[in-house]
């Protein structure tokens, strides 16, 4: 690439992102080849499929896929495309199937992906080999603590290596579960944002915007009896928190919690009757993990970005969010709630209620994030006049970076820039 | 007046209050234990205790929602969207002192820049009489689209 989209000059205390990266269709095409086709991409959660034949379908990296359990109950990912003429084979959202039949010419595949039925097969010449025409699979499929990823890159490094420091933060999420497993809760929030996908990456862990963009949410929390401390000197946020780079473009904000957590910090919004439940969850954490680790799990909230397009926010509840770029100015977002497998009905209800106050298209915060991103996208049209976005917060500091600084945002952009410079 | 006509009048009145953003008057139509729900598109028959919704408010959060929407810092709705609600196919079922009501809706939302969207679906109400007047104890807006998709958000009272 001849253009430079990211200026990173630590000596000169300069970090800038070129706004054309949010509007140029050629940039998106390069991103699809150089980033999405080379990285590990979140495909789904193991709990979405539980028994042999269970499946869900979705599109990632522009490809229709099936996430399923095969006849041995192993998690599989197939490219959901008929080997004959290319029609999408399974067109249901989810279910349990003995196999998958393409409706176009009737080719059928078993749940292990083998081609097991070809109408009028005798008309094919002897060169036709059924065994070579099973459902295609991404070169790599692997999972980490229930999170299933695929890579379309045959040369991809192993997933655990790729995840680098993000593993520690996925561990913190999963450690809240007494069974050691988390599960996706039914009900999916799928919505379009008319903005470039990278703006949602930034927004998902940018605490600098919280006090201004989410003032009405904070007001609601205050009116509901939640103590919102005054920011300390030099701070913007009510509680201390840091931003950290985790390697390979992954990054996190890691905050002292003030906003309540289903595991396990009670706030008045949950109601008096929820107190014993939350205290019980806390006691279990301490028993199982020890005081220090329990505090880490229960009293911090963390927004994690796994490069390039997975967000795991363990805040007012746990949400997984992934987003697929559709055009330079449009992405499709899918968000789920995640909870400990086997948690009580009461705890599950508290978790979901706590989710909705802040998160999602009907929450008190997410719609204003969407509005901000769409507003930014409109502003990007003036990139010729105002080519650069400044991203230098915290750059002159030694050591710890705050959640309202931009070290973690820079980590994303540094990796983005690195991959975009390597020919696909 | 038949019960259905009375309920229809009530729903038209409610729709007008919402379209005119007379949200405090709208709040006055709710019972003290009212609920307002919008299920996720892929789980239209879910229960918010075990299913992720888009909105599942008790009366406390409904009041908070109204307070938020009246605040210019509710950026997604400032300036307020223009809305126009078409409410039709009303069906009422009396169950003891409650009136379960179903109605189809098409809610148009208009923002600047030719940004128009239509929310299509079905309302389910549980109405009760309080001092002789109809009041809303439960109000559920069930969207028909497979995903929320380009509607983007449910940032106003649907």
Boltz contact constraints between the chains, C-beta under 6 A:
constraints:
  - contact:
      token1: [A, 185]
      token2: [B, 52]
      max_distance: 6.0
  - contact:
      token1: [A, 186]
      token2: [B, 43]
      max_distance: 6.0
  - contact:
      token1: [A, 186]
      token2: [B, 51]
      max_distance: 6.0
  - contact:
      token1: [A, 187]
      token2: [B, 40]
      max_distance: 6.0
  - contact:
      token1: [A, 187]
      token2: [B, 43]
      max_distance: 6.0
  - contact:
      token1: [A, 187]
      token2: [B, 46]
      max_distance: 6.0
  - contact:
      token1: [A, 187]
      token2: [B, 51]
      max_distance: 6.0
  - contact:
      token1: [A, 187]
      token2: [B, 52]
      max_distance: 6.0
  - contact:
      token1: [A, 188]
      token2: [B, 40]
      max_distance: 6.0
  - contact:
      token1: [A, 188]
      token2: [B, 42]
      max_distance: 6.0
  - contact:
      token1: [A, 189]
      token2: [B, 40]
      max_distance: 6.0
  - contact:
      token1: [A, 190]
      token2: [B, 147]
      max_distance: 6.0
  - contact:
      token1: [A, 190]
      token2: [B, 148]
      max_distance: 6.0
  - contact:
      token1: [A, 191]
      token2: [B, 148]
      max_distance: 6.0
  - contact:
      token1: [A, 191]
      token2: [B, 152]
      max_distance: 6.0
  - contact:
      token1: [A, 192]
      token2: [B, 149]
      max_distance: 6.0
  - contact:
      token1: [A, 192]
      token2: [B, 150]
      max_distance: 6.0
  - contact:
      token1: [A, 192]
      token2: [B, 152]
      max_distance: 6.0
  - contact:
      token1: [A, 215]
      token2: [B, 73]
      max_distance: 6.0
  - contact:
      token1: [A, 216]
      token2: [B, 68]
      max_distance: 6.0
  - contact:
      token1: [A, 216]
      token2: [B, 71]
      max_distance: 6.0
  - contact:
      token1: [A, 216]
      token2: [B, 73]
      max_distance: 6.0
  - contact:
      token1: [A, 216]
      token2: [B, 74]
      max_distance: 6.0
  - contact:
      token1: [A, 220]
      token2: [B, 64]
      max_distance: 6.0
  - contact:
      token1: [A, 337]
      token2: [B, 52]
      max_distance: 6.0
  - contact:
      token1: [A, 348]
      token2: [B, 50]
      max_distance: 6.0
  - contact:
      token1: [A, 349]
      token2: [B, 49]
      max_distance: 6.0
  - contact:
      token1: [A, 356]
      token2: [B, 56]
      max_distance: 6.0
  - contact:
      token1: [A, 360]
      token2: [B, 54]
      max_distance: 6.0
  - contact:
      token1: [A, 361]
      token2: [B, 54]
      max_distance: 6.0
  - contact:
      token1: [A, 361]
      token2: [B, 148]
      max_distance: 6.0
  - contact:
      token1: [A, 361]
      token2: [B, 153]
      max_distance: 6.0
  - contact:
      token1: [A, 361]
      token2: [B, 154]
      max_distance: 6.0
  - contact:
      token1: [A, 362]
      token2: [B, 38]
      max_distance: 6.0
  - contact:
      token1: [A, 362]
      token2: [B, 54]
      max_distance: 6.0
  - contact:
      token1: [A, 362]
      token2: [B, 55]
      max_distance: 6.0
  - contact:
      token1: [A, 362]
      token2: [B, 154]
      max_distance: 6.0
  - contact:
      token1: [A, 364]
      token2: [B, 68]
      max_distance: 6.0
  - contact:
      token1: [A, 367]
      token2: [B, 76]
      max_distance: 6.0
  - contact:
      token1: [A, 367]
      token2: [B, 153]
      max_distance: 6.0
  - contact:
      token1: [A, 367]
      token2: [B, 155]
      max_distance: 6.0
  - contact:
      token1: [A, 368]
      token2: [B, 75]
      max_distance: 6.0
  - contact:
      token1: [A, 368]
      token2: [B, 76]
      max_distance: 6.0
  - contact:
      token1: [A, 370]
      token2: [B, 152]
      max_distance: 6.0
  - contact:
      token1: [A, 370]
      token2: [B, 153]
      max_distance: 6.0
  - contact:
      token1: [A, 371]
      token2: [B, 75]
      max_distance: 6.0
  - contact:
      token1: [A, 371]
      token2: [B, 76]
      max_distance: 6.0
